[in-house]
Amino acid sequence: VKLVESGGGLVQAGGSLRLSCAASGSTFQIDTMGWYRQAPGKQRELVATVTIGGGRTNYADSVKGRFTISRDNAKSTMWLQMNSLKPEDTAVYYCNAWGRWLGNEYDYWGQGTQVTVSS
């Protein structure tokens, strides 16, 4: 599975950005897709996830009410709508796809897209 992110950039505090992640290849292996982020000097952290089958979502407390994750299974695409951005949201955002297929576990990552929020 190949994951390609887009949509990062520079935005002022209070602004919005929308990230996209397009999956290709053996996408039937994927059960859950998600966004993670890593700020300089910090560990990578979960931002939000969505299940492919039921569309169940999960958010980090720090982004609840501001970010919305969604997916289109037919297009194998996932989005992260980020509103009311704060400087502490500045990080490299990574798309992730995870799944189990025929007893094997699969975990894929995109190359990352930079999000910078200025104060």
PEDA-V355742 format. One record per residue. RES is the residue in three letters. SS is DSSP state (H for helix, E for strand, L for the rest). Layout:
BEGIN
res->RES ss->SS
res->RES ss->SS
END
This chain:
BEGIN
res->VAL ss->L
res->LYS ss->E
res->LEU ss->E
res->VAL ss->E
res->GLU ss->E
res->SER ss->E
res->GLY ss->L
res->GLY ss->L
res->GLY ss->E
res->LEU ss->E
res->VAL ss->E
res->GLN ss->E
res->ALA ss->L
res->GLY ss->L
res->GLY ss->L
res->SER ss->L
res->LEU ss->E
res->ARG ss->E
res->LEU ss->E
res->SER ss->E
res->CYS ss->E
res->ALA ss->E
res->ALA ss->E
res->SER ss->E
res->GLY ss->L
res->SER ss->L
res->THR ss->H
res->PHE ss->H
res->GLN ss->H
res->ILE ss->L
res->ASP ss->L
res->THR ss->E
res->MET ss->E
res->GLY ss->E
res->TRP ss->E
res->TYR ss->E
res->ARG ss->E
res->GLN ss->E
res->ALA ss->L
res->PRO ss->L
res->GLY ss->L
res->LYS ss->L
res->GLN ss->L
res->ARG ss->L
res->GLU ss->E
res->LEU ss->E
res->VAL ss->E
res->ALA ss->E
res->THR ss->E
res->VAL ss->E
res->THR ss->E
res->ILE ss->L
res->GLY ss->L
res->GLY ss->L
res->GLY ss->L
res->ARG ss->L
res->THR ss->E
res->ASN ss->E
res->TYR ss->E
res->ALA ss->L
res->ASP ss->L
res->SER ss->L
res->VAL ss->L
res->LYS ss->L
res->GLY ss->L
res->ARG ss->L
res->PHE ss->E
res->THR ss->E
res->ILE ss->E
res->SER ss->E
res->ARG ss->E
res->ASP ss->E
res->ASN ss->H
res->ALA ss->H
res->LYS ss->H
res->SER ss->L
res->THR ss->E
res->MET ss->E
res->TRP ss->E
res->LEU ss->E
res->GLN ss->E
res->MET ss->E
res->ASN ss->L
res->SER ss->L
res->LEU ss->L
res->LYS ss->L
res->PRO ss->H
res->GLU ss->H
res->ASP ss->H
res->THR ss->L
res->ALA ss->E
res->VAL ss->E
res->TYR ss->E
res->TYR ss->E
res->CYS ss->E
res->ASN ss->E
res->ALA ss->E
res->TRP ss->E
res->GLY ss->E
res->ARG ss->E
res->TRP ss->E
res->LEU ss->L
res->GLY ss->L
res->ASN ss->E
res->GLU ss->E
res->TYR ss->E
res->ASP ss->E
res->TYR ss->E
res->TRP ss->E
res->GLY ss->L
res->GLN ss->L
res->GLY ss->L
res->THR ss->E
res->GLN ss->E
res->VAL ss->E
res->THR ss->E
res->VAL ss->E
res->SER ss->E
res->SER ss->L
END
